[in-house]
Amino acid sequence: MMSGDLPLNINIKEPRWDQSTFMGRAQHFFMVTDPRNVLLSSEVLEDARVTIENYRSVGGIVQPGLTEDQLWRAKYIYDSAFHPDTGEKMLLIGRMSAQVPMNMTITGCMLTFYRTTPAVVFWQWVNQSFNAIVNYTNRSGDAPITMNQLGAAYVSATTGAVITALGLKSLTKHLPAIVARFVPFAAVAAANCINIPFMRQRCSMQYGEYLFTLCFASPRELKYGIPITDEEGNRLGESASAAQQAIVQVVVSRIGMAVPAMAIPPVIMNALEKKAFMKRFPVLNAPVQVGLVGLCLVFATPLCCALFPQKSDQNLNLG
């Protein structure tokens, strides 16, 4: 075993910052969702993988000269590209680091091309297709999403989003133009309320002496509960109330992420489009809108992910 100066007792299985505080969670998710990680080369990803797997190996192997900051950087690079359960490299557009660039493009286009029915249908379909890819890429290794679950969520969310968008579009024909700009947001919010109960995205959350799996709980989980484990990971039972709270928290977080990106740019664009330079160069509409959405998402995505702790102390009834 090669041993460097770095101690082997650093717990890189957990986030670097205190997850009991909002600021600690925010720092963690700013690292997790850092869009710059999308641009990392295969060589950088492989170096991070080797560094982390060596450090986690029995006995521990530390590269000579490796610092603690470099170890944590490698951990977040590794987490951004490799599946936590299987260790396989994830699809690029399904990674957390791709959320901002992908969502800013899709959301920007939804907000730009909302006036015609074909455009509304197309971009709502693109958005839900992207969500399906993300759900598939981040499926749990020990409780995988089945193709039936993926298909049901995809079809239901897409249908709900399109129906909501087209229905509201028809209702806003005689209302001020600014109102119609918020139709995409309503459609996305409706799709999230439909999509999330079908999906399972697992993470730990502690209640009382137990850890339960916070998930995009399925209807079965709402009825029978989701797993409860102790701090050592031993399964103790299931809790329906945990599943219900998980649904509420994930829906709030998801919609919260969409609010700044889909509510602020429409107001700004409604004012900008009245300016002479925008009337002269209408081709700037889409890139300006995409840029505004991206600016909102860079902050909204990690901050809304940090709204609720992954581990929380409360008492839940099992069963």
C-alpha positions in Angstrom: 0.0 0.0 0.0 1.2 3.4 -1.0 0.5 5.9 1.8 0.7 9.7 1.4 0.4 12.4 3.9 -3.3 12.6 3.6 -5.2 10.7 6.4 -7.4 7.8 5.4 -10.3 8.7 7.8 -11.9 11.4 5.7 -15.5 10.4 5.1 -16.0 11.1 1.4 -19.2 9.1 1.3 -20.9 12.1 2.9 -21.0 15.7 1.6 -18.2 18.0 2.6 -20.4 20.6 4.3 -22.7 20.4 7.3 -26.1 19.1 5.9 -28.1 20.2 8.9 -27.9 23.8 7.8 -29.3 25.4 4.6 -25.9 27.0 3.8 -24.1 23.7 4.1 -26.6 22.0 1.8 -26.5 24.9 -0.6 -22.7 24.6 -0.9 -23.0 20.9 -1.5 -25.5 21.3 -4.3 -23.7 24.2 -5.9 -20.8 21.7 -6.4 -23.2 18.8 -7.5 -24.9 20.9 -10.1 -21.8 22.8 -11.3 -22.4 23.0 -15.1 -18.7 23.2 -15.7 -18.4 19.5 -14.9 -20.1 18.8 -18.2 -17.0 20.1 -20.0 -14.6 17.8 -18.2 -12.6 15.4 -20.4 -12.7 11.6 -20.2 -9.2 11.7 -18.8 -10.1 14.0 -15.9 -13.1 11.9 -15.1 -11.0 8.7 -15.1 -8.4 10.3 -12.9 -11.1 11.3 -10.4 -12.5 7.8 -10.5 -9.1 6.2 -9.8 -8.4 8.6 -7.0 -11.7 8.0 -5.3 -11.8 4.2 -5.7 -8.2 3.9 -4.5 -9.0 6.0 -1.4 -12.1 3.9 -0.7 -10.3 0.6 -1.2 -9.5 -1.6 1.8 -6.5 -0.2 3.5 -6.7 3.0 1.4 -4.3 4.1 -1.3 -3.4 7.8 -1.4 -1.6 9.3 -4.3 1.6 11.1 -3.3 1.1 14.8 -2.8 -2.7 14.5 -2.8 -4.3 17.3 -0.7 -7.7 17.2 1.1 -9.0 19.9 -1.3 -8.0 17.8 -4.3 -9.6 14.7 -2.8 -12.9 16.5 -2.3 -12.7 18.0 -5.8 -12.1 14.5 -7.2 -15.1 13.2 -5.1 -17.5 15.8 -6.6 -16.1 15.2 -10.1 -16.7 11.4 -9.6 -20.2 12.0 -8.2 -21.1 14.2 -11.1 -20.3 11.5 -13.7 -20.6 8.1 -12.2 -23.6 6.3 -10.9 -23.5 6.0 -7.1 -24.8 2.4 -7.0 -23.4 0.8 -10.2 -20.2 2.9 -10.7 -21.0 3.2 -14.4 -20.5 6.4 -16.2 -23.9 8.1 -16.7 -25.4 9.6 -19.8 -24.1 13.1 -20.3 -27.4 14.9 -20.5 -28.8 12.9 -17.5 -26.1 14.0 -15.1 -26.9 16.6 -12.4 -24.2 18.9 -13.9 -26.2 19.0 -17.1 -29.4 20.2 -15.5 -28.6 23.9 -15.9 -27.5 23.9 -19.5 -30.2 21.5 -20.6 -33.0 23.2 -18.7 -32.0 26.7 -19.7 -32.1 25.7 -23.4 -35.4 23.8 -23.1 -37.1 26.3 -20.8 -35.9 29.3 -22.8 -37.4 27.7 -25.9 -40.7 27.0 -24.2 -40.9 30.6 -23.1 -40.0 31.9 -26.6 -42.1 29.6 -28.8 -45.4 29.6 -26.9 -47.7 31.3 -29.4 -48.5 28.4 -31.8 -50.0 25.0 -30.9 -47.4 22.9 -32.7 -44.6 24.8 -30.9 -46.3 24.3 -27.5 -46.7 20.5 -28.1 -43.2 20.1 -29.4 -41.4 21.8 -26.5 -43.5 20.2 -23.8 -42.7 16.9 -25.4 -39.0 17.7 -25.5 -39.1 18.8 -21.8 -40.7 15.6 -20.6 -38.4 13.5 -22.8 -35.5 15.1 -21.1 -37.1 14.4 -17.7 -37.5 10.8 -18.7 -33.8 10.6 -19.6 -32.8 12.1 -16.2 -35.0 9.7 -14.3 -33.5 6.7 -16.2 -30.0 7.9 -15.8 -30.4 8.4 -12.1 -32.4 5.3 -11.4 -31.6 3.5 -8.2 -29.4 0.5 -8.4 -31.0 -1.5 -5.6 -34.5 -0.5 -6.4 -34.5 0.3 -10.1 -37.1 2.1 -12.0 -38.9 -0.3 -14.2 -39.7 0.4 -17.9 -43.4 0.4 -17.0 -42.8 3.1 -14.4 -40.7 5.1 -16.8 -43.3 4.7 -19.6 -46.3 5.6 -17.3 -44.5 8.7 -15.9 -43.4 9.8 -19.4 -46.8 9.4 -21.0 -48.8 10.8 -18.1 -46.5 13.9 -17.6 -46.3 14.7 -21.3 -50.1 14.4 -21.6 -50.7 16.5 -18.5 -48.3 19.2 -19.6 -49.7 19.4 -23.2 -53.3 19.5 -22.0 -52.6 22.1 -19.4 -50.6 24.2 -21.9 -53.2 24.0 -24.7 -56.1 24.6 -22.3 -54.5 27.7 -20.7 -53.4 28.9 -24.1 -57.0 28.9 -25.3 -58.2 30.7 -22.1 -55.6 33.5 -22.4 -56.4 34.5 -26.0 -58.3 37.5 -24.8 -56.1 38.4 -21.9 -53.0 40.6 -21.8 -50.0 39.1 -23.6 -48.0 38.9 -20.4 -50.4 36.3 -19.0 -49.9 34.0 -21.9 -46.2 34.0 -21.2 -46.8 32.1 -17.9 -48.6 29.2 -19.6 -45.4 27.1 -20.0 -44.8 27.5 -16.2 -48.3 26.2 -15.4 -47.8 23.3 -17.7 -44.4 22.3 -16.2 -45.9 22.6 -12.6 -48.8 20.3 -13.6 -46.4 17.8 -15.2 -44.2 17.7 -12.1 -47.3 17.0 -9.9 -48.1 14.1 -12.2 -44.6 12.8 -12.9 -43.1 12.8 -9.4 -45.5 10.2 -7.8 -44.5 7.7 -10.5 -40.8 8.0 -10.0 -38.3 6.7 -7.4 -35.2 8.9 -6.9 -33.5 7.6 -3.7 -31.7 9.6 -1.0 -31.5 9.2 2.8 -33.5 11.2 5.3 -33.4 10.7 9.0 -36.5 10.7 11.2 -36.1 10.1 15.0 -33.7 7.2 15.2 -34.4 6.1 11.7 -33.2 6.9 8.2 -35.9 6.7 5.5 -35.5 6.8 1.8 -36.8 10.1 0.3 -38.1 9.2 -3.1 -40.4 10.3 -5.9 -42.7 7.8 -4.3 -44.9 5.5 -6.4 -48.6 5.0 -5.6 -47.7 1.7 -3.9 -45.2 3.5 -1.6 -47.9 6.1 -0.7 -50.1 3.2 0.4 -47.5 0.9 2.0 -44.7 3.3 2.9 -41.0 3.6 2.0 -38.1 1.8 3.8 -36.9 3.0 7.2 -33.3 2.1 8.2 -31.2 2.9 11.2 -28.0 5.0 11.1 -26.0 1.8 10.1 -28.3 1.2 7.1 -30.2 -1.7 8.7 -33.8 -1.8 7.4 -36.4 -1.5 10.2 -39.6 -1.2 8.4 -41.6 1.1 6.2 -43.4 4.4 6.7 -46.4 5.7 4.7 -46.1 9.1 6.3 -42.5 9.4 5.2 -43.6 8.7 1.6 -46.3 11.3 1.8 -43.8 13.9 3.1 -41.3 12.9 0.5 -43.9 13.7 -2.2 -44.6 17.1 -0.8 -41.0 18.0 -0.5 -40.0 16.9 -3.9 -42.9 18.7 -5.6 -42.1 21.9 -3.7 -38.5 21.7 -4.7 -39.1 20.9 -8.3 -41.7 23.7 -8.7 -39.5 26.1 -6.7 -36.7 25.5 -9.2 -39.0 26.4 -12.1 -40.4 29.6 -10.5 -37.5 32.0 -11.0 -36.6 30.7 -14.5 -40.2 30.7 -15.8 -41.5 33.7 -13.9 -38.8 36.3 -14.1 -37.7 36.1 -17.7 -41.2 36.6 -19.1 -41.6 39.9 -17.2 -38.2 41.1 -18.5 -38.8 39.9 -22.0 -42.3 41.5 -22.1 -40.6 44.9 -21.4 -37.6 44.3 -23.7 -39.7 43.4 -26.7 -41.2 46.9 -26.6 -37.7 48.4 -27.1 -36.6 49.5 -30.5 -33.5 47.3 -30.7 -35.5 44.2 -30.0 -38.0 45.1 -32.7 -35.1 45.7 -35.0 -33.4 42.4 -34.2 -36.1 39.9 -33.2 -33.7 37.1 -33.7 -32.2 38.1 -30.3 -35.4 37.0 -28.6 -34.5 33.4 -28.1 -30.8 33.7 -27.1 -31.6 36.6 -24.6 -34.4 34.5 -23.1 -32.3 31.4 -22.8 -29.5 33.5 -21.2 -32.0 34.9 -18.6 -33.3 31.5 -17.8 -29.8 30.1 -17.4 -28.9 32.9 -15.0 -31.9 32.1 -12.9 -31.3 28.3 -12.9 -27.6 28.6 -11.9 -28.9 29.8 -8.5 -32.4 28.3 -8.3 -31.3 24.7 -9.0 -28.9 24.2 -6.1 -30.8 26.5 -3.7 -34.1 24.6 -4.2 -32.3 21.3 -3.9 -31.1 22.5 -0.5 -34.5 23.5 0.8 -35.0 20.2 2.7 -32.3 18.3 4.6 -31.5 14.8 3.3 -31.4 13.7 7.0 -34.0 15.1 9.5 -34.9 14.2 13.0 -38.6 13.4 13.6 -40.6 10.5 14.9 -42.6 8.4 12.3 -44.9 5.4 12.8 -43.7 2.3 11.0 -46.1 0.4 8.8 
